[in-house]
Amino acid sequence: MSLDFISLMRFIVIISVALAFFNLLPIPGLDGGHVILNFIETITPFKIPMKVRIYIEYVGFIFIITLAAFVIFNDIINIIGR
């Protein structure tokens, strides 16, 4: 029984590390995108207007949704193709 628990814990750790890695990618809409925008504001003398930030977030959101739709579509094609 303890072997099953250890396997479950390893699986949870792998999922958590993968989620943290992908969340820190510099894609607008994820935390990595916020880090990049804040870094840009730190090294430059001007602040990014809120309207520009919102548009950047929209672009990142559309990219993430498009990527998710592509992955789901590809999975469905692979299932049907078998």
TACOR-V457917 format. One record per pair of residues at least 12 apart in sequence whose ideal C-beta (glycine too) atoms are under 7 Angstrom apart, sorted by the first residue. I is the first residue (numbers start at 1). J is the second residue. If there is no record, write none. Layout:
I:J
I:J
This chain:
27:60
27:63
27:64
28:56
28:57
28:59
28:60
29:57
29:60
29:61
29:64
30:60
33:60
37:53
